C-alpha cells in the first residue's frame, strides 16, 4: 500500500505513529552533514566534493520507480525522465516489439487498454480472506487432512481472517462511520468555496467560512497536518484513508469490489498473461510517485524547486501501486519490465502483510538478481518489528529460504529537531531492516507542474537510498548490486546516541533495530566505493522462469 505514513490511528487521536516536529528544519535537511550543520542528513555536499576532488566523471544510471505514477510535465522531472529510445511516441505501434505500445517513459500495469485506470483498490487481506472463505468455508479446516499446498493456503487463510475479522475494532469503525459523512459534507462546501477539487492545509491557511460543517472539516484537517508536520496532506487523501478502513472492515462480511479486474481485464491468475495495461503514467494519482522520483533525481542546481540526490539519472516510472494494496502479478511484471528495459536500480515504496502469489514476485527478484539489478524497498510504516511481522515483498525466497543479495530494506530516520533519530512510525528489525535513511518531512516535487511539498514515511526513505545508490553507480559504474548493498550498509554511520524504538518511548541502540546499526551516509559510502574493484557482471545462473515465451517476448 503506497499511503503516506499517517495512519487511521492518528485520525482518532492515537498518535502512535505520528512524527511531531519540535522545531522547523531546512527543506533539504535530509541532504545535510551532521558535523557541519547539526542535522542528521546524508552528507551529500561532502560526497559531491569528494568526486569533484577525484575529478570523476559520471555515467548515466537508469532508476525504475515502481509506484503510483508521475507528473510527466513537472518542471524538475521532465528533463530526467527515461525515454525508450526504440519507441516512437503516440503512434499506437509497439515499435520495439517488447509487448507494450508507446511505453515512452515507462508503463502502467494497472490501466486498461481503453484508457481507464485503476485508482483505488481493496486490501490484500480482504481479497485473500474472501477467496479462501469461498473455497474452504467460514470455518478454518483441520490441517491434518490437507495436502502441503493446501496447508500453506490455510495458514494464509488464518492470517487473513485474523487481519480482516480479528483486526476490526468496533469502536474505531463506529467512530469512522460517524466521522466520514461530516467530513465529506464540509469538504463539499470547501471545494466549492475554494473552487478546487483537491486542497491541502496550505490552501486552508487564509480560508474562512461561515458554514459550520466547513469549519469542522477545516479544523480536523489542520489538526491532522499539524500532528504530522506536513501541510501537504489533502482532503482526497483523508477521504481515501477513511473509506479504505471502512471497506477493510466491511470485508469481514462482504467480498471486496474487484476494481482491477473490471478495468485491466487480464487473466490475473496467469502470470504468462503479461502484456496488459497502458502508457498513462499520470493517471490522476501521481502524488506519491512524483514525490519519490524528485527525491532521487529532481534536476540539480537549476535554481528551481529541489535538488535530487543523484545528478545523472533517468527515471523510469512503472505504475503498479493503487490507493490500496498492490497485486503480486503487477509487481512481478513491473520488476521484470524494469530489468528488461535497462534499469540498474529499482525503488519500491509500497508493501502489504500478505502475498498470495509471492512465488511470482520471487521469480522476478531472482531475475533481477541474475542481471545485477539492485532492489530498494521501504520497510513499512506500522511501527512494527518486521523480524516477526511480515512485510511484502520480501527478500527471503519462499522455495529455499535464501535471501536475495541485491535487496536493501530501508527504515525511516528523522532528526532530534523534528521528532527523533528514528521515525516513530517506521518499521524496524535487527535481521530484516538493513539501514535507516531520512524519511521525515522530506521536501520534494508534487503534482502540478511547478509544485513542491513535504511528505513523510519509509516511502520517502526508500528513494533516498535508491538515489544514493544511483550516485555511487554513476561515479563507479563497475560496482555490482551486491557491492552497492555492501557499501551502503558498511558505511552507515552510528548516530552515537540511543534512539527510540518506533511507536514507543523505550530507547535502545540503532544496532538493535537494523542490520547495519547506522544511518545512510553518502560521503562515507562514496569513500568506501573508491576502495573497491567493481564486479558488475552476470555471476548468477538465470533462474528458470515460470513464464512462457510468446510472439511478443
N, C-alpha and C positions, 0 to 999 in steps of 0.2 A: 504494500500500500504506500502511495507516494505522499500521503498527507504530511503537512508540516508538523513540528513536534507537539503543538498544543493538542492535548487530549481532551476527551469528554469529561475527565475528572476535573480539569480546570474549569470547565463550563459550569460546574455545580459548586465551585469554591474549594475543591480539594486540590491545592496547588502542588501536588507531589512532584509533578514533572515540569513545573514552570521554572523558568530561569529569570529571576528578578534582578534587574540591574541595580548596582549600588551607586555607580557613577556613570556618566557618559563616557564612551570610548570612541577613539577615532574610527571613521568608516573603514580604514584599512588596517585596523589593529591586528587582524589575523596574519598580515604580512610583515609585521614589525619585529624588531630584535629586542629581546628582553633585557639584555645587558646595557643597551644604549638608550632604550626608550621606556623600559619598565613594563612593557606589555608582552605577554607570553605568546607572541606570534611565531612565525616560521623562519625569521631572519632572511627574508627574501632579498633585500637590497645587498646584504653581505654576500649572498650566493651569486648575484649578478656581478658584483665587484670582483669576485673570485674568477669567474670565467673571462671577464674583461682583462684582468691581470695576466691570465694564462693565454690571452689572445686566441681563445677558442671560437670557432665559427659554428653556428647551429645548423642542424639538418632538420627539415620539416618532419613533424610527427603527426600522425592521424589518431585522434582520440574519439572513440564512439561513446555517445551518451545515450544509454537506454533509459527513457523517461517518458514524460507526458507530452512532449512536443517542444517546439521552439519558435520564437518570433523571428522568422527569417528576414524581416525587414528592419531589425533593430540596428541602430547606428553603430553600436560597439561589437556587434556579432556578424553582421552581413559580410564584412571583409574576411572573416576567419572560418566561414562555412566550408566544409569539404564539398567539392564538386566532382561528381562522377565524370571522369574525362572521356568515357566511351558512350555517354548518353546525350542525346540531343534534346534540349528542354522543350516540353509541350507538344511534341509531335505525335503522342499517343502510340509510339512504337517502342518495343523493347530492343533498343539499338545494340546493347552489349550482350543480349541473349542470356541474361542472368535470371530471367523469370519475373523481373519487377519493372513495370513500364514507367518510364520517366522518373526513375529514382535519382534525381539530380543531387540532392543534399542528404539522402538517406531514405528511410522507408517507414511507413506507418502500418504496423501489423494489427492494429485494432480499428481499421477502417474498412468500408465496403467498396466494391467496385463501382457502385452507383454514386460515390462521393460522400455518403453519410459516414459518420464517425462515432465510435463508442466514447462517450464522455464519462459516464458513471457505470459502476458495476457492483456486484454483490461481494460479500466476504467469502473467502475460500472455505472457511469452516462451515458456513451455511450451505454452500454448494455440495460439499462432501457429505455433510450430515444428511441432507435430504436425499441425495443419490443413494447412499448406503442404507438409509431407513427404508427406502423403496425396495431395496434388494434383500435385506435381512429381516425387516420388520422393526417395530418400535422397540423391542427388547434386544439387548445385546446377546447374540447367540453364544452357546457353550463352545469354547475354543477347542476342547479336547477332540471333537469330532471333525474339525476342519482341516483342510489341506494347508500347506505352508503359505501359499499365496493368499488364501482366504484369511489366515491368521493375521497377515500383515494388514489386510483391509479392515479387519475387525478392530485391530489396535488403532487404526486411523479413525474408525467409526467412534470408538470410545473417546478419543481425544476431541473429535469434532463435536460430539454430543456434550461433552463437558464444557466446551467453549460456548456452544450455542444455547444449551439449556441450563447447565450449571453455572455459566458465567453471567447470567442475566440477573441484575439487581432490580427487583420490582419497584423499589422506592425510587431508584435512579430513573427507570423508564417512565414512571409516573410523572416525575419532575420534568423530564424532557417532553412528554406529551402535553404538559401544560405550557412549557416554555415556547415550543416551536410556533404554535399559532399566533401568539402575541408578537413574537419576533418578526414573523412574516408580515403581520398586519402593519407594524411600524415600519418595516422595511419597504413596503409598497409606497408608503407616504414619502419616505426619504428619497427613494428613487425618483418619484415624480417631482419633488421639490428641488432635487439636485440636477434633474434631467440626466441621470446616469443610471444604467442598469447595474453597474458594479462600482462600489466605492469602498474606501478604507478609512482608517481613523484620521489620516491626513485631511481627507475631504470633510470630516466632521468637526474639525477644529473651529471653524468660523460659522458652522451651520447652526441655525436656531429654528425652532418650530413651535407653534402653539398647540400642535397635536400631541395628546398625551401618549399615544402609542409610539409615535416617532421619538419622543423624549426618552421613553423607556428603552427602545431599541438602541438609540444613540448611546445612552449611559452604559448599557450592557456591553456593547462592542468596545467602547472606550476603556471600560474596566478590564476587558479581556486583553486588549492591546497593551495596557499598562502592565498587567501581570506577566505578559510575555515579552516585554521590552521590544515590541515591534508595532509600528503604526501602519504596517502594510497588510495586516490581516483584513480580509474583505468580508462583506456581507455574504457573498456567494460561498466562500469557504466555510463560514459558520453554518449556514443552512445545509450545506453538503455534509458537514460533520454530524449535525443533529439528525438529518434524515438517514444517514448511514447507520448510526447507532440504533435508531428505531427499526430500521429494516433488519438489522442483525438480530434484534430481539424478536421480531416477527417471524424470523426463520425457524424458531422453535416449533411453530405450528403450520407454517406455510412455506412451500418451496419458493426460493427467490426467483425473481424475474430473470430470464435468460437474455440479458442486454446484448451480449456479444453475438450470440447465435443469430439473432434477428438481423443484425447489421452486417457482420463479416461473412456469414453464410459459407464457411468452410466446413470440413468434417473435423471437428475438434478432437475426435478420438483417434485420428490418423495423423501421425507425425510426418508421414510422407506427403500429405496434402499441405504443402507449404507455400505455394505461390498464390497468396491471398493478400488483401489489404489494398492500400492506395498510397499515393505520393504526398498526401496532405500532411505536412509536419506541424502546422499551426493548430488546426482542428479545434479552435476556440478554447483550448485548455492548456496553454503553454507556459503558465507561470513557473511551475516547478522546474521544467527542463530549461527554460530561458535563464533562470537564476543559476542553476548548476553549470550551464555552459559558460556563463560570464565569469564565474569563479575560476574556471580552468583557463580560459583563453580570451576574455574580452581584450580588444586591441590595447596594447600598452603604449603609454607616452604619446597619446594623440590629443591630449588636453580635452578629452571627452569622457564623461562618466567615470568608469572604474578601470583599473589595470588588472587584467587577468594574471594568473601566476606564470604561465608559460608564454614565451614571446614568438614562437614559430610553430603554431599548432593549427590544424584544420579540424573542426568539429563535425563529426558525422552523427546526425541525430537519428535515432531509431525509436519511433513511438510505439510503446508496448505496455504502458502503465496508465490505467484509467483512474478516475476517482473511485477507489475501491481496490479490491485485490486483483493483481495481475494473474494471468493464466500461464501455467507452466509451458504450454506449447509456444506461446508468443515469446516468452523469454528465451527458450531454447533456440527458436528461429532467429531471434534478434542477435544472440551471441554469434550464431553461425554467419549471419549476414555481415556482421562487423568483421569477423575474421576473413571471410571470403573477399571482402572489398578493401582490405588493406589496413584496417585498424590495428594499431600496435598496443593500445591501452583501451580498456572499456570501463567506463564509470557507471555504477549501478546503485542508484539511490532509491531503493524500494525493498520491500520484504513482507513476509507473512509467516504465520506459525504452522501452516500445514501445506505440504507439497505432494499432491496425489500422483503427479507424473514426474517425480524427481529424477527418475531414470533418464528421461528425455533431456532434462537440464544437465544432468551429469555427463551425458554423451557430448553435449555442446561444450561443457567445461573441459572435458578431455580433449576435444578437438582444438580448442583454444590453447590448451597446454602444449599439445603436439606442435602447434605453429608458433609457440613462443610469445603468445599474447597475454599481457597482464590484465587480470580482472580485479577491480577495486570495488568493494561492496560496503554499504552502510550497515552498521551494527544494529540499528533499530532504536526506537525512542520510547521504550516502555520501562526504563529504569530497572531492567531485569538482568540476571546473570545468565548469559547465553551458553555458559558451560553446561547448564542444566535445563535451559529453556530453548526450544527450537526457534531458529530464525532462518528462514529460507529465502533465496537459495543459499546453500552452504558448500564449503569446500571439501567436505567429507563424502566420499563416494559410497553410494548405497550398496554396490555389489561386492566391494572388497575392504571397506573401512579405511582406505588410504586417503591422504589429504592431497589436494591439488597443490603443486609447488608454485603456481602462478597466481595466487589469490591473496589479497590483503583485505582483512576486515577492519573497519575503522569506527572507533568510538569518538564522541564529540567532546572537545575541551573548550574551556572558556578562559577567563582571566579573573584574578581576585577582585578586579574593579567592576566586573559585570556578572558576578554570581559565583565565581569559584573556578578552580582549575578543571574540575570535572563537571560537565553539564549535568544538571540534576535529572534530566530526562534520559540521558544516554544509557543504552545497554552496555554491559561490560563482561569480562570473562578472562580469567588468567590463562586459559588454554585457547579460547576462541577469538578474542579481540586482539589484533596484532599491535595496533598503535592508536593513540588518541591524537586528534587534529582539531584545529579551530572549527567550531560549529555553532557558536552563539553570536547573535547579532551580526551576521555576515552580510555585508553590503555588496550588491551585485545588480546586474541587469534584470529588469522585469518587463513584461509585455507592454507595448505602447509605442515602440519605435525609438523613443529617447528617454525612457523612464528607468529609474533605479530605486531599489528599496532593500530593506533588511529582511532576513529570514533566519530561522534557527532550526537545527536538527542535525542528526548524523547524516541526513541528506546533504547538508552543506559541507560537513567534514569530509565526506567521501570525495567530492571533486577537488577539495584542497589537496588531498593525497594524490589523486589522479593527475592534477595539474603539476604537482611536484615531480611525479614520476616522468611526466612528459618533458619537463625541464631537464631532468637528468639525461633522458634519452636523446634529447636534441643535441646536447654537447658531448655525449659519449654514446654514439649510436650503435656501438657494438655490444652494449650491455644486454644481457638476456632478461627475460621476465623474472626468472629465478634470482638473478643478481639484483634487479631493481627491488624486489621484495626484501632481499638480504640487506641492501643498503639502507632502505627506509626504516627497517626495524633496528638494525645495528647502530644507526646514527641518531636514533631518537634520544632526546635529552631528558634526563631525570629532572623533574621540577625542583627537587631539593626540599620539598615540604610535603607534609601529609595532605591527602586530598579526601574529599567526601565520597563515600560510597553513594553513587547516584540514587536519589529517592529517599535518602536517609540523612541524618546529621552525624552518623558514625564516620570516623576517619580511619584511613589506612594508607599504606604505601601504594603508589600507582602500579608498582610491580605485582600487586595482588589483584589488579583489575585488568591487566593486559599482558600479552606475551613479552613485549619489549620493555614494559615498565616506564615508557617515556613518551614525550610529546614530539610530534613531527618537527624536524628542523632542516630546511632546505640547504642551509650553509654547511652544516655538518655532513649532510648527505652528499653534496657535490664534492666536498673534500675527500670523502671516502670513495666516491666513484672514480676520482682521479688516480687512485692507487690500484684499481682493478684492471685486469686484462679482459676485454669483452669476450663474451661467448655466444653472441647472437647467431645461433644456427639451430636447425631442427635436430634435436637429440632424441626425442621420444618417438616411439613407434606409433604411427597414426592409429587411433582406436577404430575398431570395426564399427561402422555406423549402423544404426537401426533404420536409417532412411534408405530408400532405394532410388536409383537414378531414373530420370525420365528424359524426355527430349530437351527439357529446359536446363538440365544440370543435375 
